[in-house]
Amino acid sequence: MATTLHNGTLSPEGLSASSRTVMRHYQQQLATRRIYTVISLVIFLVILAASLNFANAANSGKFFERLPYFFDFMKTFVPDSPLEIFRAMFDLPSPYADGSLKYNYVADRVYITDGFYIPHFIYQLIITLNIALVSTIIGTSFAFVLCFFASTNLVGAGLVRWVVRRVMEVLRAFPEIVVAGLLTAILSIGPIAAIIAISVHTIGALGKLFFEVVENADMKPDEGLRAAGANWLERVRFAIVPQVLPNFVSYALLRAEINVRASTIIGAVGGGGIGEVFRLSIGNDHASKTYAIIILLLITIIAVDQFSSWLRRRLIGQQSFEFGRGAA
């Protein structure tokens, strides 16, 4: 007994009654899934169109009406010479200097000694990287401690776990830029507000990732230590931490990449660093400075991503990145 293919569908010729019933049910399910897929796609497109229309109506200048003029700004926002980008990046004298701040790159130099200076944009970039680094260290440290008290397999489903998880939810509920904007009004403009804002969000985000890793840990070592009379702290230290530490490091490095981008954005609202000078440069129509900052940011973010990926591979092993690729 065999089935035959007619016009792309299976024909139940020669099948038993039970086989025909199974095939009929399968074809009905297939048709139902296709209908649901079409309906879901239509609903998605309707919601997307409605959302875009609402955003366009709320925009101060209609997006679709101004779209033809998109490249007008780019045509006018160009440096006098490609070399001006290089001069702005390293605070070199400009042949176009006319006494204005637009071409006075030398005045921005940050002198370490009388004969040695750090270019202004690179100095601001160092501030941004420092914000990201300090925030990652602070956030990871607190998340590491809190995650064990949020794990059901270590503290049960009691009050402690509930309180710690709610605290983490509150910490990650608000975007970093919102917290930074509030803190700059209280603590004044500068990196401190950015460090606090990013650290708070990092604690909440990493804490959730960390306790999920802890809850998936093998509890057999914990049971063995419990039988040997070890206390809770000893069980966590010797049974859980060795299992979860590679994943913790991987998540922390990934969060460091995110924090570099976040510290750049927060700089635009008064958090200091390269984001602040980028906002000022583009606002003052300083094309050479703006493109110099963009190039520095691209190089830095790519370098941080590559270094983080390399370090994670070294720490947790290449085989962890081969999952799903068919590697032996």
Secondary structure as UniProt FT lines:
FT   STRAND          4..6
FT   TURN            7..8
FT   STRAND          9..11
FT   TURN            13..14
FT   HELIX           17..58
FT   HELIX           63..66
FT   HELIX           67..69
FT   HELIX           70..76
FT   HELIX           82..89
FT   TURN            90..91
FT   TURN            95..96
FT   TURN            101..103
FT   HELIX           106..108
FT   STRAND          110..111
FT   STRAND          117..118
FT   HELIX           120..149
FT   HELIX           152..155
FT   TURN            156..157
FT   HELIX           159..171
FT   TURN            172..173
FT   HELIX           176..187
FT   HELIX           191..215
FT   HELIX           220..227
FT   TURN            228..229
FT   HELIX           232..235
FT   HELIX           236..240
FT   HELIX           241..266
FT   HELIX           267..271
FT   HELIX           274..283
FT   TURN            284..285
FT   HELIX           287..316
FT   HELIX           318..321
FT   TURN            323..326
//
